[in-house]
Amino acid sequence: MSPLLLLLRVNLLQSWRRLCSVREQSTLLTAIIVLFIGGYIVVAFGLFYRGLKFIGVFPGIGELLIERLLFLLFACLFMLLLFSNLVISYSNFFRNRETAFLLTLPVPAQTVFRWKFVESALLASWAFLFLIAPLLGAYGLWRNVPWHFYVLTVALVGLFIMLPAVFGAWMAVNLARFLDRRAFQTAALVIGAILFFAIKFYLRPEQVDEESLETRVLAVLDRLLAKTRFAQFPFLPSYWLSASVQQWAEGAWDSAGFFLLVLLSHVLFFGSLAFTRMGNLFYDGTSSVHSRASVFGQWEWFRNWQHHRRQFRYPVGALERFFRLFYWLPADVRALMVKDVRMFWRDTSQWGQSLMLFGLLGVYILNLRHFTSQISSAFWLHLISYLNLAACSLNLATLTTRFVFPQFSLEGKRLWIVGRAPLGLPQVLRAKFALTATASLVITLGMIALSCHMLQMPAERVAYFAGAITVMTLTLNALALGLGVLYPNLREENPSKIVSGFGGTFALVMSFLYIVVSVLLLAWGSPWRWHNELRDPPVITCFVTFIALSVALGYVPLRLALRRLRNYEH
C-alpha cells in the first residue's frame, strides 16, 4: 500500500470511530444535530424554490435575473473558496504538528503535500457543498429537469471545488516561501491598495431617475446589472460551472458538455501539476517558515527595534503595559490574558481569517449608505435595520464558534500546568470569558454603531440595537466557551479541526438558532413596529422571552462548565 493510501485509510478509520463515539456519548445531541441538518436542507430548499418562482413570474426579466444571479453567486463563492483554501492550506501545511511529524518520517515530501492538500480541500469546501446543494436542487425542480441533471451537477461541483483548492494551496506555499522578503511585502501592499480603490470605484452605485424607471424598465435593469458583468467573464471557472448547469437544464446538452470538458481539462492539468510538482516547493516553504524568526526581519527598523528590546534583561512588552491599566484585575488574571492574546497573535492563520472576515463585513457596512440612499419607506428601513442586526450577530456567531470555542481545548496537554497555578481552572475560565466577551463587545458595538449611522437611525434606536447586541454578545461567548469545556478536544492543536468536531458543530447550531429566534422576537416586539409604548403586552412579552432565552443559552452552559472544572480539580 502506498503511503498516501495508508494515510487516507488511517484518517478515514479515525473519523469513523469519532463518529461512532459521538453517537455513543449522547444520543440526544446527535439527534439534534441530525434534525438541524435535515431541517436546514428542507427550509433552504423551500426558500430557494419559492424565491426562484417569485423572480421567474416577471415577464421578460425573470429569466435574465435568475441567470445573472447564478453567475454572480458562483463567482463570489469561487473567490470565497479561494481565500478559504489559502488560509486553511497555510495553517495545515506549515502550522500543523502532524505535518511536522510526517516530514521526519521516510515519506516523500510530495506524499505529505498530497495528503495535506486533500485534507485542506475537504475542510475548506464542506460549507460550500452544504450551501449549494439545496439551491441546485431547487433550481432543478423549478426548471423541471430530468434525473441526469442532478448527476451532472454533482460531477460539476466536485470538479469545481478542486480549482480553488489547487490555486489556494499554490498561493499558500508561495506565501510561505516569500513572505519575509521586502519586495514581496511591498508589492502585496501596493497591489492590495490598488485592488481596494479599483473595487471601490467599480462598485459605485448607478443613479437612476424616476422618469427612466417608469418608461424604460429593461434599459434601467441593464444599467443596474452592469456591475455584475464580471461574473460572465468566460475564463472564470465559475462561468463554466454556471453555464453548464443552465444549459443542461435548458436541454442544450452539447454546450453543457463542452463547458464540462473545459472544467475537467483544467482540473486535470492543474491537479496533475499540484500532485507531481509541488512537493519540493512545499518542503522549501516549510523550511522557510520554521527557520525565520519574523517576517519583518529584512527591515532595518524592525532589527533596530529587536536590538533595543534585547538591551533589557527582562523586557516589559506592550501587552503587559496595556493590561496594567486594568489595575483592579489580579496579576495572575492579567498574565493569563496576556498569554491568550499572544498565542492568538502568533498564530497567523487565526488573525488572518479574522482580517478576511472583517474585510468582508467592512465592505458590507460601507455599502449600506448606497443601498439605503433611495429608500424612504418606513417598512423597508425597519426591515433592513433588523436584517443588519442579524448580519452583525451572525458574524459574531462565526467569531465565537471559530475562535472562542477552541480556547479551552487549545491548552491541550499543557492544561495541567494552568490547572496547577494558584488561580485554578474555574478562574481561568472566568478570565477567558471576560477577555473574549470584552473583545467581542468592542467589535460588535463598533459594527452596530457604524451600521446604524449608515442607516441614519435616531439615537433611541441605536441604543436599542446596542443593548440587544450586547446581550447577544455575552450569550454567544458564554455558550461557545461553556460548550468548549463540556466537549473538549485536548489532543488536537489545529483550531479548524477542533471546531469541526461534534462540540463545535453543536455550538454553531445553537448559536444559529438563538440568533434566528432572538432577531424574530426583537423585530416582532419592536416598539417602533407597533407605534406604541413599552408597556404594551407584545413588547414586554417578546423582550422578557429574549432575556430568558439569552440567560438559558448563556448562563447554563457556562455554569455547567465551571462545575465540570471544579470536578477536574478534585
N, C-alpha and C positions, 0 to 999 in steps of 0.2 A: 504494500500500500504506500502511495506517495505521501510525503509529509503534509501536503495541503489537504488531501482527503482525510488523513488522520486527524488534523486539526478540526476540520468540518465535522467529522464523526463525533469527536470528543465533545465539542461545544453543543452540537445538537442533542447529544445524550444528556449533558448537564442541563440544558434548557428544558428538556422533557421532565427531568427529575425535579427541577424547581417548580414547574407547573403542577406536577403531581403533589409535591409537598405543600403548595399553596392551597390546593383543594382539601388536603387533609387537615391543615391548620384551622381553617374557618370556612365552612360550607356556606354560611350566611353571606360573608363578604364576597365570596366567589360568585354567588347567585346575584348579588347586587351589581357586580362588575358586568356579568353577562347580560343582565337586564338592561343596564345602561347602554351597553354597546348595541344590543338589539333595538332599544328604543331610539338611540341616535340614528341608526340606519333607517328605521321606519319614518321617523319625523323628518330627517333630512331629505329622504326620497320624496315624501309628500310635499314638503315645501318647494323643492326644486321643480317637481311636476306642476304644481299649481302656478309657480312663477313663470314657467315656460308657456303654460296655457294662457296665462294673463297677457304676456307680451305677444304671443302668437296671434291673438284675435285682432290686433291692429292691422287693418288692411294696408298692404304696400310697404310698411315699415317694420312689421313684426319679425319677419324672416331676416331682414337686414340687421336688426338689433341683436337677435339671438346669435347670428353668425359672428358679428363683431364681438359680442360678449365672450363667446367661446375662444376666439383668437386671443383676446385680451387676457382672459383668465389663465390660459395655458402659458402665455408669455410671462405673466407675473409669477406664476408658480415655477416656471423654469428658473427665473432669477433667484427666487427664494430657495429653491433646491440647490442652486449653485453655491450660495452663501452658506447654507446649512451643511453641505458636504465639505466646504472649505474649513469651517470651524471644527466640525466633528472629526474630519480626517487629520487635521493638525493635532488635535488632542489625542486621537487614537494612535497616531504614528509616533509622536515624539514625547508625549506626557503620560504614557501608559506603562505600568510595571510589567505587564505581560509581554509587551513588545521588547522591552529591555531584556527580559529573561530569555525570550526566544532568540534574540540576536547572539546570546552567549552559547547557544547550542550548535551542534554541527548541522545546521539547517541553512540553506542559501538565503541570502537577503531577499531575493526575488520571491521566494516562497512566503516569507514573513510579510512582505508587502502585499502579496495576493490575498492572504488571509485577512489582514487588517483592512484592505480595500473592500472586500466583501462585507466585513462586519460594519464598516463605516457607512457603506451604501445602504445597508438594511436599517441602521439606526437613523439615518437622515431621511429616508424615504417612506417609512411606515405611516407617518402622519399624512403625507401626500396621498397615499393609497386609500387611507381611511376617509379622507375628504372627497376624493374624486369619484369613488365607486358609486355613491348614491346619485351624483349628478349625471354620470354617464348612463346609469340605469333609467333615470327619469327621462333623459333625452331620447333614449331608445324607445321607451314606451310612448312618448309624445309623438315620435315620428313613425310609430307602428312598424318597426324594423323586423326583419327575420331573425331567427335564432343565431345565425352565424355572425351577426353584428357584435354580439357580446363576446364571442370567442376572439374576434379580431381586436376589440378594444383591450382585452386582457393582454394580448400579444403586443399591441402598440404601447400600452402603458409600461409593460415590462421592459421594452426596448428604450422607451423614452427616459426612464429614470437612470439608465446606465450612462448617458452622455453627461449630465451634470455631475454624476459620481466620478467619472474619469477626469473631467475638467477640474473639479474641486480637489481631487487628490493631486493632480499635477500642480495646481496653484499652491496647495499646502506644502508640497515638497520644495518647490522653488522659494516659497516664503521662508521656509526654514533654512535654506542654503544661503540666501542673500539678505536676510532681514537686518543683519548687523552692518551692512555696507552703507556709507553715507550717500553714495549716488542713488542707491535703491530707495532709501528713506526719502530723499529729496524728490525723486521722481514720483514716488507714491503720493506725497503730499500735493505736489503740483497737479498730478492727474486727478486726484480726489477733488481739489478745489475747482478745476475746470469742469469736471462732471457735475458738481453741485450747481454751479451757476448755469451750465448748459441745460440741466434738467429744470431748474427754476425758470429759466427763460422759455423753455419749450412748453411747460405746463401752465403758462399764463392763461387765464380763462378767456373764452370768447364772449364778447359783449354783443348781445342781440337785442334790437329794439322791438317794441310791441307790434309795430306795423308788419315787420317781417314774419313774426310768429303767426299772425292772422292770415297772411296771404301765401307765403311760400314755405310750407312745412318741410318738404323734402330738402330744399336748399339749406334751410336752417339746421336740419338734422345732420346734413353732410358737414356743415361747418363745425357743429358741436362734436362730431365724431372724428374730426381731422386729427386730433391729438392721439387717437388710438391707432393710426395707420402704421405705426412702427411694429405693431403686433402682426401685421400681414407682410412683413419682410420675408421673402421666400427662402432666405438662407438660415432662418431660425429653426431649430429643431421643434419648437412649439408649433410653428406653422405646418410642418409636415404632419404632426400628430393631429392638429385641428382639421386640416384639410382632408386627411384620410378618413377621420371619423365622420365628418359631414358628408363627404362624397359617397362613402359606403352606405350611409343612411339614405341618401337620395337615389341609390341604385347605380351610380357611376363607378362600377367596380374596377374598371381598368385604371382610372385616375387614382382611385384609392389604393390599388395595388402598387402603382408607381411610387406614391409617397411612402408606402410601407417599405418598399425595397430601398428607397433613398435612406430612410431611417435605419434600416438593417445594415446597409453598407457602411454608414458612418459608425455605427456601434461596433461592427466587426473590425473596422480599420483602427479606430482609436482604442478599442478594447484590447486588440492584439498588441498594440504598442505599449499599453499600460501593463499587460501581463508578461511581456517579454523584455522590455527595455527600461523599466522604472526601478528595478532592484538596486542598481549601483547608485542612482541619484537619491533614492531613499536612504541608502546607507550613508552617503555623504551628508545628507540633511540631518540624520541622527547624530553623526559625529560633530557637525557644526553646532547643533543645539546644545549638546552636552559638554562641549569644550569651551564655550564662551561664557564669560561672567555676566555680560549685559549686552543688549542690542545697541546701546549707545556708546559702546567702548571706543568707537572710532572718532568720536567728537572730543575736541580738546577741552571744552567747558565741562564735560562730564568727567574726564580724567582729573581735571583740577579740583572738581568737587569731591571726587573719591579720595584724592590725596589730602584734601582738607579734613575730611572725615577721619582719616587714619591718624591725624595728629593727636586725637583724643584716645585715651586707653579705653574708656567706657563712654562712647558717644551716646547722646540722647537724640533720638530721631524726632522727626516732625510729628509722627503719630503720638509719641509719648507726650510731647509738649501740648498737642491738641487735647488729648484726653485728660491732661492735668487740669484743664479748665473745668471739668466736672468734678470738682473737689469733694462734693458730697457723696460720691461713689467710693466704696472701699478700694484700696490699692490693688487687691487681688482681682477684683472685678474689672478694673481698668486694664490690668495686664492681660486678662483673658480677651477683652475686646480688641486690644492692640494685636494680639496673636491672630484672631479671626480675620481682622481686616488685612493683615499682612499675608496670610495664607490665600485670601481671595485675590489680592493684587498680584501675587506671584504666579497664579495660575492664569496664563494668557488666554486659554480657551474660555474661562468664565467671564472675565471682563470684556473679552472680545464679543461674546454673544450678547452681553448687556448693551454694549455700544451699538451693535446692529439693531437690537430691539428698540432702543431709544431713538435711533435714527429714523426707523420706520414710523414710530409714534410721533416724532417731531414733524415729519412730512405731513402726517395726517392733521395735526393740530394747526400747522401753518396754513393748510388749505381750507380750514373751517371758515376763515374770513371770506374767501372767494365763494365757497359753497352756499353761505347764508346771506350774501350781499343782496340777492334779488328775491329773498323770501320774506314776505310781510304777513303771512297768515299766522295767527297765534297757535293754531293746531300744529302746524309743521314745526314751528320753533319749539313748542312743548315736546313734540316727539323727538326732535333732534337733540334736545338737551338731555333726555333720558337715554337715548342711544349713545350719546357722548359719555354719560356715566357708565353705561355698560362697557364701552370700549376701554375706558380707563381701568375699570375693575377687572376686566378680562386680562389686560396687560399686567395688572398686579397679581392675578392668579398665576399667570405664566412665570412671573419672577419668584413668587413664593414657592411654587412647586419645583422650579428648576434650581433655585439657589438656597432656599430656607430649609426645605425638606431634607437635603443630604447633610445638613450641618452636623448633626449628631453622628451619623454614620461615617463621616469623613475623619472623625477622631480615630477610627479603626482600632488597630491593635495597641495604639498608644492611649486608649481610653483609661487604662488602669493608672497611668501617670497623672492624668487630670483628676481621676477619682481619688487618688491619694493626697491631693492638695487639700489644704485646710478648708477651703470654701465648700467642698462637697459637690456631688453631681447635681442635686436639686438646684443649688445656687448657680451652677454652671448653666443649667437650662434657663433659669430666670435671666441670667446675663445675656445669653444668646437671644432670648425673646426681646429684651429691652433694646439690644443693638439692632436686630433686624426690623423690629417694629418702628424704631426711630428713623432708620434709614429709609424704610418704605414710606413713612409718613411725609418725609421731606420730598420724596419723589412724587407721590400721588397728590399731595396738596398743591405742589407746584403745577402738575399737569392739569388738575381740575380748575385751578385759578386761571391758568393761561387759556384753557379752552373756554371757560365761561366768559373771559374777557373777549375772546374772539367772537363768541356768540352774542356779545353786548347785553349780558344779563344784568338786572339790578342787583344791589348789594344783598338784599334778603335772600334771593335765590342762590347767589354764590355761597352765602353762609349755610344755606340748607344743604347744598350738594357737598360742601366741605365737611359738614358734620356727618353726612351719610358715608362719604369715602373714608373718613376717619374710623368709624365703627367697622366698616368692611375691611379696612387695612389691619386693624387689631385682630379681627376674627380670622382672616385668612392666614396671617402669620402664626397665630396660636394653633390653628388647625394643621398647617403644614409641619410646624415644629413638633407638635404633640404626636401626630402620626409618624413622624420620622423617628421618634423614640419608641413608639409602640411596634413599629415594623422596621427595625434597623437592618442594615447590611454591612456589618463591620469588616467583612473580608474584601470588599471592593473599594478601590480608591478613585475610580472614574465616576464623577457625579452623573454623567449621562446614563451609565448603567444602573446606578442606584435609583435614579428617578424612573427608569424603565421597568423596575420591578413592580411587585404587587402593591406595596405600600405607596409608591409614587403614583401609580395609576389610580389607586383609590383616593388619594389626596386630590388629584386633578379632577376626578369625577365629582367628589363632594364640593370642591371649590366651584366648579361649573354650575352645579345645581343650586348652590347657595346664591351665586350671582344672579342667575335667572329669576329665582323666586324673589330675591331682595329687590331687584330692579322693577319687577312687576308690582310688588307691594308698594314701593315708593311712588311709582307712577300712578297707581290706582288711588292711593291715599294722598296725592299731592293737593295741598290747599289751593293752588292756582288752577288745578283742573276743575275743581268744584265751585270755585269763586265764592268760597265762604270761609269761616273762621276755623281755628284749630279745634274748637270744642265740639264740632260735628262728629258723629259716630264713625263714619268711614275713615276719617283721617286718624283718629285716635286708635281705632282697631288695627289699621294697617301699620301704624308706627309701633304699637306695642308688639304686634306679631313679628315685625322686623327685628326689634330689640331682643325678643325671646329667642328667635331663630339664631341670631348672632351669638347670644350667650351660650346656647346649646351646642353650636358647632365650634365655638372657640374655647370657652372655659372648660367644657367637659373633656375634650381630648388632652388639653394641657394639664388638667388636674390628674387624669389617669397616667399621663407620662411622669409627672412628679412622684406619684405613688410608686410607679414601677422603678424609678431611680432610687427611691428610698429602700426598696427591696433589694436592689443591686448592692447597696452598701452594707445591708445586713447579711 
